[in-house]
Amino acid sequence: MGRHERAQDGPTQGSVRLEARVFGMVQGVGFRYWTMGTAEDLGLSGEVRNLDDGSVSVVAEGPQPQVRKLLDWLNSDRTPGRVERVDSSMSEAGGKYRGFGVG
C-alpha cells in the first residue's frame, strides 16, 4: 500500500469470516505455515495459531468462494499432519486483518 493510500475500514462488501478449530495431529508438522500459504494464495486475510489443547485456531476473511476453498482444504487430506475434525462457523467479515499471520 502506498503512503497516501489508506486501509479500508470495516469489511469489504460480500466478505465473510471463517472461524475454525482444527483437531488432530496438527501441531509440530508445519500446519500453521501451510495454512498461511494456502490462505495467502486464495487472497485471504486473518491468522492461524496453536492452542494449548493441541488444536489449531484459524480465522480467515475474504470473498465467500475463497473462504470456502480454504475450509475445503482444511477438511481435506492435503494438509500437513492428520486432521481428525474441523469445527467451523461463518459470519460477516469484520475487516480487522491486514494480510495473514501466524500466531
C-alpha positions as CSV (number, residue, x, y, z in Angstrom):
1,M,0.0,0.0,0.0
2,G,1.4,3.4,-0.9
3,R,2.0,6.2,1.5
4,H,-1.2,8.1,0.5
5,E,-3.5,5.0,0.3
6,R,-5.5,4.3,3.4
7,A,-6.5,0.9,4.6
8,Q,-10.2,0.1,4.3
9,D,-12.2,0.4,7.4
10,G,-14.6,-2.4,8.1
11,P,-15.4,-5.4,5.9
12,T,-15.4,-5.5,2.1
13,Q,-18.8,-6.0,0.7
14,G,-19.6,-9.7,0.2
15,S,-16.7,-10.8,2.5
16,V,-17.2,-13.5,5.1
17,R,-15.3,-14.6,8.2
18,L,-14.4,-18.2,8.9
19,E,-13.6,-19.2,12.4
20,A,-12.4,-22.8,12.5
21,R,-10.8,-25.0,15.1
22,V,-8.8,-27.9,13.7
23,F,-8.3,-31.1,15.8
24,G,-5.9,-33.9,15.2
25,M,-2.2,-34.1,14.8
26,V,-1.8,-30.5,13.6
27,Q,0.9,-29.1,15.8
28,G,4.6,-29.5,15.1
29,V,4.0,-30.6,11.5
30,G,4.1,-27.2,9.6
31,F,0.3,-27.0,9.6
32,R,0.1,-23.2,10.5
33,Y,2.6,-22.3,7.8
34,W,0.9,-24.4,5.1
35,T,-2.4,-22.8,6.2
36,M,-1.0,-19.3,5.9
37,G,0.4,-20.1,2.4
38,T,-2.9,-21.5,1.3
39,A,-4.8,-18.6,2.7
40,E,-2.4,-16.1,1.0
41,D,-2.7,-17.9,-2.3
42,L,-6.5,-17.5,-2.0
43,G,-6.1,-13.8,-1.2
44,L,-7.5,-14.1,2.3
45,S,-6.6,-12.2,5.5
46,G,-6.6,-13.5,9.0
47,E,-4.5,-15.6,11.4
48,V,-3.7,-19.1,12.4
49,R,-2.4,-20.1,15.9
50,N,-1.7,-23.1,18.0
51,L,-4.0,-23.6,21.1
52,D,-2.9,-25.1,24.4
53,D,-5.1,-28.2,23.9
54,G,-3.2,-29.3,20.8
55,S,-5.7,-27.9,18.3
56,V,-5.2,-25.0,15.8
57,S,-7.4,-21.9,15.5
58,V,-7.9,-20.4,12.0
59,V,-9.6,-17.1,11.4
60,A,-9.9,-16.1,7.7
61,E,-11.7,-13.3,5.9
62,G,-12.4,-12.7,2.3
63,P,-14.8,-13.5,-0.5
64,Q,-17.1,-16.4,0.4
65,P,-16.0,-18.6,-2.5
66,Q,-12.3,-18.3,-1.5
67,V,-13.0,-18.8,2.2
68,R,-15.0,-21.9,1.3
69,K,-12.0,-23.2,-0.6
70,L,-9.8,-22.7,2.5
71,L,-12.4,-24.6,4.6
72,D,-12.5,-27.4,2.0
73,W,-8.7,-27.6,2.2
74,L,-8.7,-27.7,6.0
75,N,-11.1,-30.7,5.7
76,S,-9.0,-32.5,3.0
77,D,-6.2,-35.0,3.2
78,R,-3.8,-32.4,1.6
79,T,-3.0,-30.7,4.9
80,P,0.2,-31.5,6.9
81,G,-0.3,-33.8,9.8
82,R,-3.6,-35.5,10.3
83,V,-6.9,-33.6,10.7
84,E,-9.5,-35.5,12.6
85,R,-12.1,-32.8,12.8
86,V,-12.8,-29.2,11.9
87,D,-15.4,-27.2,13.8
88,S,-16.2,-24.1,11.9
89,S,-18.6,-21.2,11.6
90,M,-19.1,-18.4,9.1
91,S,-20.2,-14.8,9.7
92,E,-19.9,-11.4,8.2
93,A,-16.2,-10.3,7.9
94,G,-15.1,-7.6,10.4
95,G,-12.3,-6.2,8.3
96,K,-9.9,-6.4,11.2
97,Y,-7.0,-8.2,9.5
98,R,-4.4,-6.9,7.0
99,G,-2.7,-9.9,5.5
100,F,-2.4,-13.4,7.0
101,G,-0.4,-14.1,10.1
102,V,0.9,-16.9,12.2
103,G,0.5,-16.6,16.0
